[in-house]
Amino acid sequence: MSHKTIEIGWKAPANIALIKYWGKREEQLPENGSLSITLDRSVTTTRISFREKINETDELSLEYYFHGQRHPAFEGKILKLLHRLKLEMPFISYYQMVITSENNFPHSAGIASSASSMAALALCLTSMEEQVSGSKMSKDDFYRRASGIARLGSGSASRSVYGGVVTWGEIPFMANSSDYFATPYPLKKQSRLHQIRDIILVVSTTEKPIPSSTGHAMMVDHPYREGRRVQAKSNLAKMTTAIEADNFRLIAEIAENEALSLHALLMTSLPAGLLLQPNTLGILAEIKLFRESTGMDLFFTIDAGPNVHLIYYEEQREQVVPFVQERLLPYCENGLWIDDKIGTGPLLITPEIVH
């Protein structure tokens, strides 16, 4: 293959967790099980171009570009991941690699850009493994392997390898669940969750002051660590029961409790982590008032950042969008919002020989 440059690309979506993963152990293993909805339009597109090295060496050869610009910080993070993978994917040492990546939504602002970017990269590496080995995996094995690789880069990235509703973590009542990779949740065909829409209200595009990895590390000695494990286990069991029953009110109650608990854990860490902003709280108050006055099935959730996800049903769109435009956009940075919905998962960009 020395005379060929091969390019492989994947688009991978962000996801929004309804049951939050917070706190980790060992090799990116979760302290508790989590459950998320994979989005459709908020995606990272990543391509790997690779060719065999002219001179054999065990050193990794990588250039990383984000939105067309060499990005040393992200490149360092990718190199760290590749070094962790060398034992199980030794072929990465034999190739010169150029990785290009871009998001269609703000990164490092608490909208799961690390999940989509690491999922896209993991899918590219798994496709690259198939390409150089000449051996095709089964569909299940391919995505499970990609999910495990994505987990090493970002825990929540393990879930972005799949579409729909996804769990991650060993869950006693979930068949085939694991701490090492995510598992698609078997959503019933008639479930209303297939109609889920998500409006992301962008309070700030500024890179958040506390990376999620730092927040997870703060849980090691957190006084509420054990309580969080118990809460997450209980909420996950209740959430799956609510999903099976299509009980949207209970789904909403649990999801909002999880979002606020995540930020309560951050704020009671040492040092304290405050990611919510005044406009975040303004949006939450507006959503609660709107729900109380209309009786509509909608709720909020928030990841580790200031931005708010407004979850609702497709059939409510004609009432929800005007509410967002009139009442919520004044709280958003430059009126920025992202119109998204539940998605079907990543998309392969066909491998090709460049030259």
C-alpha positions in Angstrom: 0.0 0.0 0.0 3.1 2.3 0.1 2.1 4.0 -3.2 -1.5 4.7 -2.0 -3.1 7.2 0.3 -6.4 5.9 1.6 -9.0 8.3 3.0 -11.8 7.1 5.3 -14.4 9.4 6.8 -17.3 9.2 9.2 -20.0 11.7 10.5 -20.9 11.0 14.1 -23.6 12.8 16.1 -23.6 14.4 19.5 -25.9 12.9 22.1 -27.8 14.2 25.1 -27.8 12.1 28.3 -31.1 11.9 30.2 -29.3 9.7 32.9 -25.9 11.3 33.3 -22.5 9.5 33.5 -20.6 11.4 36.2 -17.5 10.0 37.8 -15.2 7.3 36.4 -12.7 4.7 37.4 -9.8 2.8 35.8 -9.6 2.9 32.0 -12.5 5.3 31.4 -15.1 3.0 33.1 -18.2 4.7 34.4 -19.2 4.9 38.1 -22.8 4.5 37.0 -24.9 3.5 34.0 -26.2 6.2 31.7 -28.9 6.6 29.0 -28.9 9.1 26.2 -30.7 10.2 23.0 -28.5 10.4 19.9 -29.0 13.6 18.0 -29.4 14.0 14.2 -28.0 17.3 13.0 -25.3 18.2 15.5 -22.4 16.2 14.0 -18.6 16.0 13.8 -17.2 15.0 10.4 -13.8 13.3 10.7 -11.5 11.9 7.9 -8.3 9.9 8.2 -5.9 9.9 5.3 -3.1 7.3 5.7 -0.3 5.7 3.8 2.5 3.4 4.8 5.6 5.0 6.2 8.7 5.0 4.0 11.0 4.3 7.0 9.8 1.7 9.5 9.6 3.2 13.0 7.5 2.6 16.1 6.8 6.3 16.5 3.4 7.6 15.7 3.1 9.9 12.7 0.1 12.3 13.0 -1.0 15.7 11.8 -4.4 16.9 13.1 -6.4 19.7 11.6 -9.6 21.2 13.1 -11.6 23.3 10.7 -8.6 23.5 8.4 -6.1 24.6 11.0 -3.4 22.6 12.7 -4.6 22.2 16.3 -1.8 21.3 18.7 -4.0 20.8 21.8 -6.4 18.5 20.0 -3.5 16.7 18.3 -1.9 16.0 21.7 -5.2 14.5 22.9 -5.5 12.3 19.9 -1.8 11.2 20.2 -2.5 10.3 23.8 -5.4 8.1 22.7 -3.4 6.5 19.9 -0.6 5.6 22.3 -3.2 3.8 24.5 -4.4 1.9 21.5 -1.0 0.7 20.2 -1.2 -2.7 21.9 -4.6 -3.6 20.5 -4.2 -1.7 17.2 -0.5 -2.0 16.4 -1.0 -1.1 12.7 -1.3 2.6 13.6 2.4 2.7 14.1 3.0 1.7 10.5 1.2 4.5 8.8 1.5 8.3 8.3 -1.8 9.7 9.3 -3.5 13.0 8.7 -6.7 13.6 10.5 -9.1 16.4 9.6 -12.2 17.2 11.7 -14.9 19.8 11.9 -18.1 20.4 13.9 -21.3 22.1 12.7 -21.9 23.2 16.3 -19.8 24.9 19.0 -17.1 22.8 20.6 -16.0 22.6 24.3 -19.2 24.4 25.4 -21.1 21.5 26.9 -22.9 20.3 23.8 -21.1 16.9 23.7 -18.6 17.8 21.0 -16.1 15.4 22.6 -18.7 12.6 22.2 -19.3 13.2 18.5 -15.6 13.9 17.7 -14.2 10.8 19.5 -17.0 8.6 18.1 -16.2 9.8 14.6 -12.5 9.2 15.2 -13.1 5.7 16.6 -15.3 4.8 13.7 -12.5 5.9 11.3 -9.9 3.9 13.1 -12.2 0.8 13.1 -12.7 1.2 9.4 -9.0 1.7 8.9 -8.4 -1.6 10.8 -10.7 -3.4 8.4 -9.0 -1.8 5.5 -5.4 -2.7 6.4 -6.2 -6.1 7.7 -8.4 -7.1 4.8 -10.9 -8.6 7.3 -14.5 -7.5 7.6 -16.2 -7.5 11.0 -19.8 -8.3 11.5 -22.0 -5.2 12.0 -22.4 -5.8 15.7 -18.7 -6.5 16.3 -17.7 -3.4 14.3 -19.9 -0.9 16.2 -19.1 -2.6 19.6 -15.4 -2.3 18.8 -15.8 1.4 17.7 -17.8 2.1 20.9 -15.0 0.7 23.1 -12.4 2.7 21.3 -14.5 5.9 21.5 -14.9 5.3 25.3 -11.2 5.6 25.8 -11.2 9.1 24.2 -14.4 10.3 25.9 -16.8 8.2 28.0 -20.0 9.6 26.5 -18.5 9.1 23.0 -19.2 5.3 23.4 -23.0 6.2 23.1 -22.6 8.3 19.9 -21.6 5.3 17.9 -25.3 4.2 17.9 -28.5 6.0 17.0 -31.8 6.3 18.9 -31.8 5.7 22.6 -28.5 4.3 24.0 -27.2 3.0 27.3 -23.7 2.7 28.6 -22.5 0.8 31.7 -23.2 -2.6 33.1 -26.9 -2.5 34.0 -28.4 -5.6 35.7 -31.7 -5.4 33.8 -30.2 -4.6 30.4 -29.1 -7.6 28.3 -25.6 -7.2 26.8 -24.9 -4.0 28.7 -21.2 -3.3 29.6 -18.9 -0.8 31.2 -16.6 -1.3 28.1 -19.0 -0.3 25.3 -22.5 1.2 24.8 -25.6 -0.7 24.0 -28.6 0.4 21.8 -31.8 0.5 23.8 -34.6 -1.6 22.2 -37.1 1.2 21.7 -40.6 -0.1 20.8 -41.7 0.8 17.3 -44.8 2.5 18.7 -42.9 4.5 21.3 -43.6 8.3 21.1 -39.8 8.8 21.8 -39.3 8.3 18.0 -40.9 11.8 17.7 -38.4 13.5 20.1 -37.1 16.9 19.1 -34.4 18.8 20.8 -33.9 22.6 20.7 -30.5 23.5 22.0 -30.5 26.9 23.5 -26.9 28.2 23.2 -26.3 30.5 26.2 -22.6 30.6 25.5 -20.2 29.4 22.8 -17.2 30.2 25.0 -15.1 27.2 26.0 -16.2 26.1 29.4 -13.8 26.8 32.3 -14.0 23.3 33.7 -13.4 20.4 31.2 -15.7 17.4 31.8 -12.6 15.3 32.5 -11.7 17.6 35.4 -15.3 17.3 36.6 -15.2 13.5 36.6 -11.9 13.6 38.5 -13.5 15.8 41.2 -15.9 12.9 42.0 -13.1 10.6 43.3 -13.2 12.2 46.8 -16.6 13.8 46.6 -18.6 13.5 49.8 -21.8 12.6 47.8 -20.1 10.0 45.6 -21.8 7.0 47.0 -25.2 8.8 47.1 -24.8 9.7 43.4 -24.3 6.0 42.6 -27.5 5.1 44.4 -29.4 8.0 42.8 -28.2 7.1 39.3 -29.1 3.4 39.7 -32.6 4.3 40.9 -33.1 6.9 38.3 -32.0 4.6 35.5 -34.4 1.9 36.6 -37.3 4.4 36.8 -36.3 5.9 33.5 -36.4 2.6 31.6 -39.8 1.8 33.2 -41.1 5.3 32.1 -39.8 4.7 28.6 -41.5 1.3 28.3 -44.8 2.9 29.5 -44.4 6.0 27.3 -44.8 8.0 30.5 -43.4 11.3 29.3 -44.2 13.2 32.6 -42.0 10.7 34.5 -39.3 10.8 31.9 -39.3 14.6 32.2 -39.2 14.5 36.0 -36.2 12.1 36.1 -34.3 13.9 33.3 -34.6 17.3 35.0 -33.6 15.8 38.4 -30.5 14.3 36.7 -29.5 17.6 35.0 -29.8 19.6 38.3 -28.0 16.8 40.2 -25.1 16.9 37.9 -24.6 20.6 38.5 -25.2 20.3 42.2 -22.3 17.7 42.2 -20.1 20.2 40.4 -21.0 23.1 42.7 -20.3 20.9 45.8 -16.9 19.7 44.5 -13.6 20.9 45.7 -12.7 23.2 44.1 -16.3 24.2 43.3 -17.4 24.1 39.7 -20.0 26.6 38.5 -21.0 26.2 34.9 -24.6 27.5 35.0 -25.0 31.1 34.0 -27.8 33.6 34.9 -29.3 33.1 31.5 -29.4 29.4 32.0 -31.5 29.8 35.0 -33.7 32.3 33.2 -34.4 29.7 30.5 -35.3 27.0 33.0 -37.8 29.3 34.7 -39.4 30.2 31.4 -39.7 26.5 30.4 -41.3 25.7 33.7 -43.8 28.5 33.4 -44.7 27.6 29.8 -45.2 23.9 30.8 -47.4 24.9 33.8 -49.6 27.2 31.7 -50.0 24.9 28.7 -49.8 21.4 30.2 -47.5 20.3 27.3 -45.1 17.4 27.4 -41.7 19.1 27.4 -38.7 19.3 29.7 -35.2 20.6 29.9 -31.8 18.9 30.4 -28.3 20.3 30.6 -24.9 18.7 30.1 -21.7 19.9 31.8 -22.0 23.4 30.5 -24.4 26.4 30.5 -26.5 25.5 27.4 -30.0 24.1 27.7 -31.7 21.3 25.7 -35.5 21.7 25.4 -37.0 18.2 24.7 -40.5 18.0 23.2 -42.6 16.0 20.7 -42.8 16.7 17.0 -46.6 17.1 17.2 -46.0 20.1 19.6 -43.7 22.0 17.2 -46.2 24.6 16.1 -46.6 25.8 19.7 -43.0 25.3 21.0 -41.0 27.1 18.2 -42.9 30.4 18.7 -42.4 30.1 22.4 -38.6 29.6 21.9 -38.4 32.5 19.5 -40.3 34.9 21.7 -39.3 34.0 25.2 -36.0 32.0 25.1 -33.9 33.5 22.4 -33.2 36.7 24.3 -31.3 34.5 26.8 -29.1 33.0 24.1 -25.8 34.3 22.8 -26.7 36.3 19.7 -30.0 34.5 19.6 -28.3 31.3 18.7 -30.2 28.0 18.9 -29.9 24.6 17.2 -32.9 22.8 15.9 -32.3 19.1 16.3 -34.1 15.8 16.9 -33.5 12.1 17.7 -31.2 10.6 15.0 -30.4 7.2 13.5 -26.6 7.3 14.2 -23.3 7.8 12.4 -22.8 7.9 8.6 -19.9 6.4 6.7 -18.2 8.6 4.1 -17.1 6.0 1.6 -13.4 5.1 1.7 -11.5 6.1 -1.4 -7.9 6.0 -2.8 -6.9 9.7 -3.0 -3.7 9.1 -5.2 
